[in-house]
């Protein structure tokens, strides 16, 4: 038989951060040509659930909720990367979905983050959070080094982070698009845009230790959104350019 299966059951799980009444994980798939190193192939499916979650830290308990579910399907063949057809973690109004390949300690594919409400994470962030988030990121992530190269496409609705200026600007539906990257050379933005009818921010270029070639443009519909002491439309732009620790900064703004 080529089928393989397994089951993991843990009762009374306790960690330094949280506890759970039960952890149940069902595994299965196919294991083919294991005696032939060049033709080996494995498929896998993981269906798991962590239930009865509690924590002595209220912020952790509120963020995690009572139940977390795991659903993973994928495959591997000799000489090829691990393919994740589907990897989903859900719990407490938060869902993370991923599909792509894993090779050389890097994930390359698509990740989608859906949060029906950010409120459960308020205590964890030590500030009142509200709003919904739907974000898709495509590209490469290297967890060991912390590097990434991603193209973003997402929206937020009703965003509140307990900072008046931010809440006023981003409470309506806001879109986030463009590329962001981080590697040993620094941070890079490619046609990165964050905006709605009240504010629009565009950024392009790179920043690193001692070097820069970065530019941004900002448009604000009304200064009254961020201060009670002024009003009027604002447009601004700036650049940072240079190398070898010598950076030239330029900035200009216009307020009718």
N, C-alpha and C positions, 0 to 999 in steps of 0.2 A: 504493500500500500504506500502511496505517496502522500497521503494525508498526514498532517501532524496537528496536535491540539494540546492544550494545557489550560490550567485554571489556577489562579492565585487568590487566596482568601486570607484576609487579615482582619481579626477582630480586636477592637480596643487599641487602635493605632495611636501612639503618642509621640509627638515630635517636640522640639524646643519652641515651636511657634503655635501649633494647633494640635487638636486631637480629633479622632473620627471613630464613630461606633463600628464602622465596617468599610473595608476596601475589597471590592470584588472585581477581578479582571479575568475575562475569557479570551483565550488566544487560539488561533488556528490558521491553517493554510495548506499549501503544498510544498513538499521538499523533493525536488526531482534531480536525478543524475548526480547524486552526492558522491558516487565513486569515481566520477569523471571531473577532474578539477577544471577543465576547460568548458564544461557544459553544465555546471551546477546552476540551479535556479531555485529560488525560494519565494513563495508568496506568503504574505502574513496579514492577519486581521486581528485587531485588538479592540475589545469592547469592555469598557470599565466604568466603574462608578465608585465615588467616595461619598458616603452618606453619614449623617449625624455629626456634622462638623461643629466643633466648639473651640473656643480659645479663651484663655484668661485675659488676653488683650482685646478689649472691645472693638478697637479699630480693625483688627484682623478678622474677628468673628463677623462683623458687619460686612466687610469686603468679600469674604469667601462665601457667605451664605450657608445653607444647610447641605447642599449637594453639588458635587462637581462630576461631570460625565466626560468620558474619553472615547473617541471613535477613530480608529486609525486603520487604513488599508494601504498596502503597498507591495513591492516586489524587489528582488535583487537577483542579478545574474552575473556569472563570472565575467570579469573584465568590464563591468558596467557599474554606474553609480546606484545607490539605493534610491528607488523611486517611491515617493509618497503620492499615491493617487488621491488620498484624502486623509487629513489629520485635523480633527476637530476637538476642541476643549470648550465646554459650555458650563455656565454656572452663574446664578444670581444676576441674570440679565446681561451677562457678558459672553460673547462667543468669539473664539479665535479659530479660523480655518486656514489651512495651509495645503498646498499641493506643489510638488516640484521634486528636484533631485538633490541628494546629499552625497558629496564626494570631496575628498581632501579637506575635511573639517569645515566645509562650507555648504550652506543651503542656497540653492538657486531655484527660484520659482515665485509663487504668488502667496501672499498672506493677506487675509481680510479680517479686520477687527470690527466687530459690531457691539456697541454698547447701547442698550435701550435706555439706560439711565446711569449717569455718573455719581448719583447721590450716595450709593453704598460705599463709595471710596472716600467720602468726605473726612471721616475720622482718620483714615490712613494718611491722607494728605494734610491733615490738621487745618482744614479750611472747608467751608461749605462749597460743595460741587453740585452742579446740576447740568442737565443737557444730554443730548444723544450724539453718538459718533458712529460714522460708517466710513472706514478707511481701508483702501486697498493699496498694498505695496508690492511692486514687482521688481525682482532683481536678486542680488546676492547679499547674504549675511554671513559673516564669519564670527561666531560666538566667542572663540578663544581669544582672538585679537581685539574684538570689539569693532571690527571694520564692517562697512556695509556700502552698497551702491544700489539705491532704490529709486524707482519712479513712483510717485504718490498720486493718488486720485481719490479724494474723499470729501465728505461734507460733515459739518457739525450743525446742530440745531439747539437753540435755547441754551447756549453755553454760558455757564456762570462759574467763576473760580474765586469769588469773594474779593475781587479787586475791581472797584467801581469803573475805572477807565476801560479795563478789558471787558467787563460785563456789558457795558454800554455799547461797545463796538461790535461784539460778537454774539449778542443774544439772538440775532436773526440767523437765517440759514447762511452758512459760510462755506465756500469751496476752497479746497487745498489741492494744488496740482504742481507737478514739476519734479525735478530730481534732486536728491540729496545724497552725498557720499562722504565717507570718512575712511582714510587709510593712513599709512605711515607718513604720507606727505601733508596731511591736514584735512580740512573740511572743504567741501565743494558743493555749490548750489548750481543747478542748471534750469533756467526758466522756472524758478520756484515762485509760485503765486499763492497768496492767501488773501481772500477778499470777499466782500459783499457790497451792498449798495452804499454803505457808510464808510468803508475803509478798503483800500487795496494796497498790498505790499508785494513788490516784485524784487527778486534777488538773483544775481548771476555772478559766478566767479568762485575763486578759492581763497582760503585763509590758512596759513600755517605759521609755525614759530619763525619769526623773522622775515616772513615774506607774505605778500598779498597781491591779489589782482581781483578785486571784488567791487561790485556796484549794486546799488539798490535804488528803487523809486517808491515813494509813498504818496498816496492821495487820501485825504481825510475830508469827508463831506462837510463836517462842522466841528470846529474846536470845542463847541459847547458840549459835545459828547464826552470830553475828557476833563473839562474844567468849567467851573461856574463863572470864571472871570474873563472869558473871551468867547468870541463866536466868529464864524466865517470859514470858508473852504481853505484848506491847506494843501499845498503840493510841495514835495521835498525830494531831493535826490542826493546821493553821496557816493564817493568812491574811496577805496583804499588800495594804493598801488606802491610796490617797492620790493626790495630784496636786501639780503645781508643785514637785516635789522633796521634798515632805513625805509620807513613807510611814509608816503605822502598821503595826507587825508584832505578830502575836499567835500564841502557840504553847502547846499543852497536850499532855501525855502522861500515860499511866497504865500502871503496871507493878505487877500484883498481887504 
